[in-house]
Amino acid sequence: MSLKLVNATMTVFLAIANSAQFMPTALKFHYQFNLRDFSKIVQNLMLAQPNHYKGNPLGIVRLWVHECHRVWKDRFITE
């Protein structure tokens, strides 16, 4: 499952980083995405308590979605 989560994180990161919609401008200067954001997601997944998520793949996916929202979605100014 860990390889799938890392690949999913990379897919989302590349989609955001390469999107013309999310290029930094004078009004959207906070749209600067780098590998530090990617590492925050992976790092926080690694800090999760294993006994809460062992045998619970839906729980770890929910944690991953939460971390993606926390790191990336909070910067977006539009839905």
N, C-alpha and C positions, 0 to 999 in steps of 0.2 A: 504494500500500500504506500510505502514511503516514496518509492520511485514515481508512482502515479501522482502523488501530491506535489512533488518537486516539478515534474513535467507540466502539471496543470498550472502551477505558479509561474513557470517560465512562459507558458503560452499566454496567460493573462498579462504578464509583464510586457512581453513583446508586442502584444496587441495594443496596449496602452502607450508604450514608448514610441511605437512606430506610427501611431494614428495622427493624422493631420488635425483632428479635432482636439487633441490634447497637447498640441505644441505650445510651449510657453510664449506668451505675448506680454505687452505692458500691463494689460488688465488681468492676465492669468499667469502671473510670474510664479505662482506656487505650483504650476504644472511641470515641475522638474523631477522626473522619475529616474532613479539610478539603481544600481545593484544593492545599495544599502537598504532600499525598500524591500527588495527581494529577500535579503538576508534576515530582515526583521521578521518576516512571515515564517521562514524556515526555523529561525531561532526560537520563536515562541511556540511553534509546534513541538520542537524538541524539549521545551521546558514543561510540557503538559505532563500531568501525573499518569503514568502508564496504567495504574490500576483502574482509573476512571474510563479508559478507552479500550482496554484489552477485550477483544471480542465484540466491540461496538464500532464498526466502521462508519455508521451514520453519525455517531458522535464526533469522530475525528474529522469527518468531512464538514460538519457544522462548525467545528472549531476553526478549520481552514477558511471557511467562508467568512466567519467573524473576523479573523485576522486580515483577510483581504480587504474587507470593508473598513477595518480600523486603519490600515496603512494607506489604501488608495482612495476609497470612496469618500472619505472625509474631506479630501482636497477638492473634489468636484464641486463646481458651482451650479451645475444644472443636472437634472436627472438623466 
